[in-house]
Structure formats: structure tokens, C-alpha cells
Amino acid sequence: MTLLTGKRFLALRCAILIGVGLVLGLLLPWPWWIGVILAGLSVTAVIFLSEKFLYLTLLFLAVSYGRASLPSPMPKEIYGFPLEIEARLIGKTGSYSVLKIEEPQGLKGYRVLVYLTKDEESGTKLKIKGKLLPLAFPRNPGIPDRNQRLKREMVIGRFSAGEIVKTAPPEGLRAWLNKTREAFIQRNRELFGQEAAIYTAILLGERSKVPEDLYLDMKRTGTLHLLAVSGLHVGVLVAFLFLLLRFFHVPRWMIPPVLAILLCFYIALVGPRASIIRASVMSLAVAAGFAFERKILPLNSLAIAALILLLVRPTDILSVGFQLSFAAAFGIILAAAGTREMLAREKIKGKIPSWLVKWIILPLALSVFATLFTMPILAAHFHRITFGPILANLPVIPLVSLVLPLGLVALALSLIWLPLGQILGFAVFGLLWIVEKLLQLLPGSLISSGAWPIGLVVAIFLTALIFHTEKIRPKRFVYALVMLLLGANLAIWPWALRSRRPRLTLLDTYHGNVAALQADGRTILLNPGSRAEPSVADFLESRGIRRIDWILCLSDKAGDLSGLDSLKTRFRIEEIGSVLKDEGTTLLPHAGRLVLSSCTIEYDLAMRERPFYVIQTDRRRIVFTSESHRMDEEADVNVLLNRYIKPKETEGRLISKTRLKQGESEVIREQGGMVIGL
């Protein structure tokens, strides 16, 4: 059959189909065997109709594989009871350590989150006594669900540890890698002085010691990717090693396997992240092309890297790291091809100096496309974008590309004689100092973008792919415009047709009681939440809200109010009302009413430890109370507030109750934010 042979972009088509199938399998609640049955039926269509139905077979098999890759849900009976586990430390997520369970056998292979009071080496074996609690990170409309992401990674819950005993240090290869990593970090301190933390972050992705001011500058300018080992680092490393092997006259046929071994060591040292594996596969393909004098299609190399990753870890396709890495690489490939095509035109060819193309035009095109192609992913996940990388990448990336190999040479020379390495280390120190000062001077800011609809994001990437399709070159502008308009419609019409009635969102938070009311074109926040609470600002930015008209501080508890200062730095706040006397706020009486054209807010805080307030429209009445006996039988919804502000230790926090005809209460939601139409 000719379908699987002689096709230029077969790997790319297969990667797209498998990616779509995996997403459908991971997100849609259907049994895995349905996909297998549909794949079998499509094989019949291949035999009797057309071999092109093989693509459909591939899609259905990917759906089944995606569904089958999800871990089975754990029975509720295992939660909340005393339990003893033996597990090994394999990583970190936020402030939690991730442990892989070895005992008991019924939970072997699953992972749990544990808060450790002191740092332990990766691979350390621990015996822990405590209780297993379900994952209960805040879930709010418009914000990616951290609980679901962790479940896809086989994390079954948080372990509330009563006793932790270290039973064994890291063993075997893991122990050797830990010692090697620590040796690199220690030698960096000896060679690069105050800039050692930056070089360690560039080389190993270890950024815990990076100064906070520099971290904020990199976040502002969109250059944080330089501190997380990514495709840039791997590409520079492979280019350096390739030139080194050629310098020592290593036979061409030996270069790809030697590079593969060295890259495997590097991946083991820094961790198997999607960006590193993607860049390693693509770099090895390019190196093999040079070694054997074969032409390499970058898009096919990108597709093969994606296929390798997805076959091993299919759930990675939903991770932001995977999406950002492949989006940036896709944009760079299209930018390079488009720039070459434009400069090859008769009207332009030979009229632009080669140095201008090499040092200005091409780097600028790559920077622009990498920024534009990662922007939809950032907007969809984090609701914030930045144009800073377009300018920041131009001077910073060449400097980092020079620093990385120079630092490696300094490390190698220091093994012969430490002062010899320190001589080159001064040059690395100087270059890193220049990078740091440049980042302080370069412009850039994070812009609230709102949550971009997934349909628009997909349409943008399909539009770019259409531009790169040679088969429809005469009409590609028309097809691309149609695709972009389709994506824009998918984004605009749901927004245009949404109800203009007031909406109340009860936010799921770690601490306190927070609600957001959107009415009459205004945004009113009932309590700002805790200073350690990102959910409030994340929700507002996901809705594209940049201005808060009123913040009503209807409490005197830190868990309800301490986040006010952080909101002031991210939003324009028109007025703040508080029952406490505070500078910059309007002092509210302990009982009062705020009247809008479509609704009113009444509150009674005479007894501060027992807050009570009501939102009333012409259709609905919502009552907030901290005491169940004060729930209003005439109200449509009664919201039971937390009286004691503390982190959640149970399966969920009671958010809302509503009255039944019998006068009893029915739980609407125990955990997770919810929207109530008013």
C-alpha cells in the first residue's frame, strides 16, 4: 500500500491523528474497548473501500490507548483511615514532595503528595504513618483543574503524615546521579562566584537559589524558559558536542550513537521533561543528517519526537510543558522556512546583506514566531501573555548560547587544575552579569488576556499548518483565512450569546469565604481572600477582568482579607469597603445595603464571628450565613460559610445548600467553585 510509504509528512499526519485521538480518549468518559471496536470496523472499510481509512483506524486506536492509560479511580474507603506506607521520593510539585509507593502491595506504583519539613534527596526511601486524603486543591470555573492533572499522573491523594522515618538512602544509579549533580553545583560555586546560581539553573534547571529579583525580571520579560532546561539548552549542547567530536576526528558514523549516550546521561541528570526529550530527538536527527549527509525534514523530526513521548506517556499531551515546548518548536520551524522562502524571491534575493539576515532578520523572525506560537497556550492556561520575549531573546539567547559551552569547558579544565578553570570562569561570570543587567533594562510586562477558548487555540495552529502545506499552495491563504474565521467565531459567539443577567461565582479557596458578583457591567468581590491564595486573582484574570469596582471586606479574619494587597498590584480597584478601620478603605457600618440597578447586597456583621449577608435580584435570593439554623427557607440558595479559617483537611468544604420542599437541605456542591445565575 502506498499510504504508508513515500509520503513526505507521514510522521506529521500520524502525530496529529494520534494526538487528537489521545485527547478524546483522555477527556471523554467512554470505555476504552469502544475505540478498539471502531478501529476493527474501520479496517473493514480499508479492505473494501479505501486504504485511507487506515487514518481512521489509527485515530480510534489512539482513543482507546488514551483511555486505557488513565489510572483506575481509587475506592473512597481507603481515604481518612490510619495507614502506613513505604515510598521513594521521585520529585516535587509546588511545596509538596511526590512519593512513589512501594508498600502496601495494593497501592504499589501509585503516587502521593507529602509535605516534608526538610529536603531529602531524590530516591530516598521513607516509611510514613498517617492518613491518606483525597486531592482537594481549589477548583474554579475557567481555571485548569490541578486535581485532574495529578490524577492523570497516578497521584491518588495527599498523605497527612504523623510520623516519617528515613529507611534507606538513594541507591544504585539514582545515588550516583545525585552525587554527580551535587558535584556540578559545588564546582559551579567555585568557578562562577555570585553568578553560580544562574549557571546552575541554565545547565541543570535547578533554580531554587536564583535571586528573586532576577526571577521576577525573567518572568516580566518572558525569558523564564532560560532557567528551565529546554530545547535551546539541548540544541546548544548537541552543537557543542558535535563540533568537539569532529575536532577529535571521531568517525561520522559514530557521532549519532555517541551523542545519544551523552544525551541519555544529561536527561537522567536533569529529569525526563517533554522539552528535553523533544529537543534530543530533533537534535539527534539533525546530527544524523549531517553525519550521513541526508536531508532532514524538521516537521517530521518534531512529529517523531511527539510520537515517542506520547507512546510512552500519553497523558503528557494535556500538560502545559508539552504544549509549550512543541508550540515553540513548531513556530521556529515555520519561521525559518518562511524567512528562507521570502528571501529567495526574485525581488529580494541578493539585495539584503547576508550579515543582516544571519544576525538580525532570522533571529528576530524566530523570536517573533516562538513568542506568537506559545502565546495561545499561555493565554489558555495562565490567562496572561507577554510580548517581552520578542526583544529580550535577541540579546539574551546568543549570550546564553555562549555561556553554556564556555561553562562546560571551564568545568572540564577545573578537573585538570582548578585555577585553570577559574580563569575561564571569570569570562562566564562576566557574561552572566551582562545577562542579568540586560534583563533589568529590557522592557516587558505581563498582560491579562482572559482564557482563550480552546477552539480558537486549535484554529490558530491549524491556520499555521495550512500555510505550510505545499499541496494547496495556490489557495492556502483562502483556506487559512476560513480556518481563522471559524476559530474566531467559536470564540466570539459563546461570549456574544451569554446571558447578561447578574452572575455570582462562589470561589473554592484554601482559606476564607470569597465570592465574585458580576452585575450591570461591574465586578464586586465579597472578601479578597488570603494572601497565600492564588485562586481569586486567577479566576478574575480567566474572565478577562482587569478592574474591580468594589471589594467588600465583610469579615475581620486574615483568611478572608489578607490577600487585599496582592490584588491591588494586579487589578485596578475603584473602591474598597471594610468594617475595619484601615488606610485606603471606606469604613462601612456593621450593617448596610449596596444597591445596583439589577440587584442589592445586604449585610449584617454586628456579630463578626457570625457574618450574614444576602444578594437579592428580581428572580433569586442568595443567603450567606455561618450558622445552619439561620438559613432562610425562602431563599433559593443558602451558602454556608466557614466560621473557622483553616486549611482543608477533609474531602471537601461545604460550599452551598438549598432548601427542599420537606424543609431539609440538599448538598449542591461540597468542593469546587460554582456559578449561580441570578
SULGI-V399195 format. One record per residue. SS is DSSP state (alpha for helix, beta for strand, coil for the rest). D_FIRST is the distance of its C-alpha to the first C-alpha in Angstrom with 2 decimals. Layout:
ss->{SS,SS}
d_first->{D_FIRST,D_FIRST}
This chain:
ss->{coil,coil,coil,coil,coil,coil,coil,coil,coil,alpha,alpha,alpha,alpha,alpha,alpha,alpha,alpha,alpha,alpha,alpha,alpha,alpha,alpha,alpha,alpha,alpha,alpha,coil,coil,coil,coil,alpha,alpha,alpha,alpha,alpha,alpha,alpha,alpha,alpha,alpha,alpha,alpha,alpha,alpha,alpha,alpha,alpha,coil,coil,alpha,alpha,alpha,alpha,alpha,alpha,alpha,alpha,alpha,alpha,alpha,alpha,alpha,alpha,alpha,alpha,alpha,alpha,coil,coil,coil,coil,coil,coil,coil,alpha,alpha,alpha,coil,coil,coil,beta,beta,beta,beta,beta,beta,beta,beta,beta,beta,beta,beta,coil,coil,beta,beta,beta,beta,beta,beta,beta,beta,coil,alpha,alpha,alpha,coil,coil,coil,beta,beta,beta,beta,coil,coil,coil,coil,coil,coil,coil,coil,coil,coil,beta,beta,beta,beta,beta,beta,beta,beta,beta,coil,coil,coil,coil,coil,coil,coil,coil,coil,coil,coil,coil,alpha,alpha,alpha,alpha,alpha,alpha,alpha,coil,coil,beta,beta,beta,beta,beta,beta,beta,beta,beta,beta,beta,beta,beta,beta,coil,coil,coil,alpha,alpha,alpha,alpha,alpha,alpha,alpha,alpha,alpha,alpha,alpha,alpha,alpha,alpha,alpha,alpha,alpha,alpha,alpha,alpha,alpha,alpha,alpha,alpha,alpha,alpha,alpha,alpha,alpha,alpha,alpha,alpha,alpha,coil,coil,coil,coil,coil,coil,coil,alpha,alpha,alpha,alpha,alpha,alpha,alpha,alpha,alpha,alpha,coil,coil,alpha,alpha,alpha,alpha,coil,coil,coil,alpha,alpha,alpha,alpha,alpha,alpha,alpha,alpha,alpha,alpha,alpha,alpha,alpha,alpha,alpha,alpha,alpha,coil,coil,coil,coil,alpha,alpha,alpha,alpha,alpha,alpha,alpha,alpha,alpha,alpha,alpha,alpha,alpha,alpha,alpha,alpha,alpha,alpha,alpha,coil,coil,coil,alpha,alpha,alpha,alpha,alpha,alpha,alpha,alpha,alpha,alpha,alpha,alpha,alpha,alpha,alpha,alpha,alpha,alpha,alpha,coil,coil,coil,coil,coil,alpha,alpha,alpha,alpha,alpha,alpha,alpha,alpha,alpha,alpha,alpha,alpha,alpha,alpha,alpha,coil,alpha,alpha,alpha,alpha,alpha,coil,alpha,alpha,alpha,alpha,alpha,alpha,alpha,alpha,alpha,alpha,alpha,alpha,alpha,alpha,alpha,alpha,alpha,alpha,alpha,alpha,alpha,alpha,alpha,alpha,coil,coil,coil,coil,coil,coil,coil,coil,coil,coil,alpha,alpha,alpha,alpha,alpha,alpha,alpha,alpha,alpha,alpha,alpha,alpha,alpha,alpha,alpha,alpha,alpha,alpha,alpha,alpha,alpha,alpha,alpha,alpha,alpha,alpha,alpha,alpha,alpha,coil,beta,beta,coil,coil,alpha,alpha,alpha,alpha,alpha,alpha,alpha,alpha,alpha,alpha,alpha,alpha,alpha,alpha,alpha,alpha,alpha,alpha,alpha,alpha,alpha,alpha,alpha,alpha,alpha,alpha,alpha,alpha,alpha,coil,alpha,alpha,alpha,alpha,alpha,alpha,alpha,alpha,alpha,alpha,alpha,alpha,alpha,alpha,alpha,alpha,alpha,alpha,alpha,alpha,alpha,alpha,alpha,alpha,coil,coil,coil,coil,coil,beta,beta,coil,coil,coil,coil,coil,alpha,alpha,alpha,alpha,alpha,alpha,alpha,alpha,alpha,alpha,alpha,alpha,alpha,alpha,coil,coil,coil,coil,coil,alpha,alpha,alpha,alpha,alpha,alpha,alpha,alpha,alpha,alpha,alpha,alpha,alpha,alpha,alpha,alpha,alpha,alpha,alpha,alpha,alpha,alpha,alpha,alpha,coil,coil,coil,coil,coil,coil,beta,beta,beta,beta,beta,coil,coil,coil,coil,coil,coil,beta,beta,beta,beta,beta,beta,coil,coil,beta,beta,beta,beta,beta,coil,coil,coil,coil,coil,coil,coil,coil,alpha,alpha,alpha,alpha,alpha,alpha,alpha,alpha,coil,coil,coil,coil,beta,beta,beta,beta,beta,beta,beta,coil,coil,coil,coil,alpha,alpha,alpha,alpha,coil,coil,alpha,alpha,alpha,alpha,alpha,alpha,alpha,coil,beta,beta,beta,beta,beta,beta,beta,coil,coil,coil,coil,coil,coil,coil,beta,beta,coil,coil,coil,beta,beta,beta,beta,beta,coil,coil,coil,coil,beta,beta,beta,beta,beta,coil,coil,coil,coil,coil,coil,coil,beta,beta,beta,beta,beta,coil,coil,coil,coil,beta,beta,beta,beta,beta,coil,coil,alpha,alpha,alpha,coil,coil,coil,coil,coil,coil,beta,beta,beta,beta,coil,coil,coil,coil,coil,coil,coil,coil,coil,coil,coil,coil,coil,coil,coil,beta,beta,beta,beta,coil,coil,coil,coil,coil,beta,beta,beta,beta,beta,coil,coil,coil,coil,beta,beta,beta,beta,coil}
d_first->{0.00,3.79,5.57,6.64,7.41,10.13,11.55,15.32,16.23,13.43,16.20,18.57,16.60,15.99,19.69,20.90,19.17,20.37,23.75,24.21,23.32,25.77,28.48,28.21,28.35,31.30,33.31,32.84,34.80,32.39,31.61,28.54,27.41,26.92,23.85,22.45,23.15,21.53,18.37,18.40,18.95,16.08,13.69,15.30,14.55,10.77,11.22,13.75,13.34,10.43,7.48,9.93,12.18,10.63,13.08,15.77,15.12,15.57,18.67,20.26,19.83,21.49,24.25,24.95,24.98,27.34,29.64,29.74,30.65,33.89,36.94,38.80,41.94,45.15,47.88,50.83,53.22,52.49,53.84,57.49,58.71,59.96,57.18,56.93,53.73,52.78,50.16,49.02,49.10,45.64,46.23,48.02,47.45,50.38,53.60,52.03,50.78,47.58,48.01,45.54,47.24,47.66,50.36,50.73,47.71,46.91,46.25,44.71,41.93,43.02,44.75,48.06,49.94,53.39,56.00,57.42,60.79,60.06,57.02,55.36,52.86,49.21,48.75,52.32,52.78,55.06,56.75,57.42,59.56,59.42,57.62,54.00,53.83,50.92,49.39,51.60,50.86,51.78,49.31,49.93,48.27,46.07,45.98,43.06,43.98,44.66,45.00,41.44,40.08,42.10,41.03,37.35,38.46,40.03,43.56,45.53,48.83,51.83,54.14,57.80,59.20,62.73,62.65,60.32,60.67,58.80,57.95,55.88,54.97,51.43,50.24,48.11,45.58,46.47,50.13,49.40,47.24,50.05,52.61,50.49,49.98,53.72,54.57,52.53,54.35,57.74,57.22,56.10,59.49,61.30,59.48,58.96,61.93,61.84,58.34,56.93,55.70,53.58,52.03,51.37,49.54,47.47,46.61,46.32,46.08,49.45,51.31,54.02,56.66,55.71,58.77,58.59,59.58,56.72,54.27,55.50,55.28,51.65,50.89,52.69,50.88,47.43,47.17,47.10,43.62,45.46,47.10,43.91,41.70,38.67,36.16,39.06,40.73,37.67,36.77,40.37,40.53,37.38,38.62,42.01,40.70,38.37,41.41,43.52,41.20,41.02,44.83,45.21,42.89,40.30,37.52,34.50,32.08,34.38,34.63,31.49,32.34,36.01,35.25,33.04,36.01,38.49,36.42,36.09,39.88,40.34,38.12,40.12,43.33,42.75,40.42,36.66,36.58,33.47,34.60,35.19,31.88,30.04,32.13,31.84,28.05,28.13,31.10,29.57,26.47,28.92,31.05,28.17,27.32,30.98,31.27,28.35,28.68,25.22,24.66,23.99,22.76,25.32,23.45,20.54,23.32,24.95,21.86,21.35,25.07,24.86,22.06,24.20,27.26,25.87,24.34,27.79,29.99,28.29,31.70,32.09,30.22,33.43,35.72,37.40,36.99,33.19,33.15,35.74,34.13,30.69,32.35,34.58,31.83,29.72,32.85,33.68,30.27,30.53,34.17,33.55,30.84,32.99,36.12,34.60,33.30,36.74,38.67,36.60,37.79,40.26,43.09,42.95,41.64,44.44,46.99,46.60,47.90,45.34,47.50,47.46,43.66,43.34,46.08,46.42,43.70,40.58,42.18,43.47,40.08,38.45,41.34,41.24,37.52,37.65,40.64,39.22,35.91,37.75,40.39,38.53,37.83,41.50,42.72,40.64,41.79,45.20,46.31,47.60,46.31,47.71,47.41,49.21,46.25,45.80,49.09,49.48,46.27,47.39,50.30,49.43,45.91,46.98,49.98,48.00,45.45,48.50,50.24,47.43,47.17,50.95,51.63,49.41,51.34,54.59,53.52,52.67,56.01,57.92,56.84,58.71,61.71,61.92,64.04,61.49,58.79,61.28,61.88,58.25,58.42,61.00,58.50,55.91,58.69,59.58,56.05,55.58,58.97,57.85,54.69,56.92,59.35,56.63,55.21,58.73,59.10,55.70,55.50,53.29,53.60,51.62,51.26,50.95,47.89,47.63,44.45,41.59,39.58,36.10,34.73,36.28,34.98,31.35,31.84,33.25,30.25,27.80,30.08,29.87,26.07,26.09,28.44,26.01,23.08,22.85,20.79,23.82,26.48,28.83,29.14,28.60,32.34,32.42,29.48,31.00,34.40,33.17,31.53,34.72,36.93,34.98,35.50,39.14,39.67,38.29,40.89,43.81,43.99,44.42,47.18,48.76,48.82,50.12,53.56,56.50,58.58,59.84,57.54,58.64,56.33,57.59,56.17,55.19,56.89,57.94,61.57,63.70,63.28,61.52,60.61,59.50,60.81,59.29,61.62,62.90,60.70,62.25,61.08,63.60,63.02,65.03,65.58,63.59,62.61,62.87,62.54,59.94,57.91,54.87,53.74,56.27,55.39,51.64,51.92,54.01,51.64,48.63,50.50,51.16,54.87,56.84,60.32,62.16,65.15,66.95,66.71,69.06,70.01,71.13,71.73,73.54,71.05,69.13,65.90,66.25,67.57,66.88,63.65,65.61,65.87,62.13,61.46,64.00,61.96,58.70,60.00,62.73,65.17,67.79,70.15,70.53,72.85,74.10,76.74,77.56,79.49,77.15,77.13,74.82,74.57,76.46,78.65,77.95,80.49,79.65,79.08,77.87,75.50,72.95,72.58,69.59,69.17,66.56,67.61,70.30,70.30,73.33,74.04,76.79,76.91,80.55,79.48,76.93,75.61,74.91,73.14,72.77,71.21,69.87,67.47,68.42,66.82,67.68,65.03,64.77,66.94,65.52,67.92,67.58,69.85,70.17,72.08,70.65,74.03,74.01,70.83,71.60,71.19,70.97,68.16,64.58,63.33,65.30,63.92,65.33,65.87,66.00,69.64,69.03,66.64,64.72,61.12,59.26,59.59,58.43,55.21,55.89,58.70,60.06,59.42,60.33,62.02,62.80,65.51,64.85,67.20,68.87,69.85,67.54,64.84,61.09,58.91,56.52,55.04,55.98,53.68,51.80,52.93,53.07,53.74,56.48,56.76,60.39}
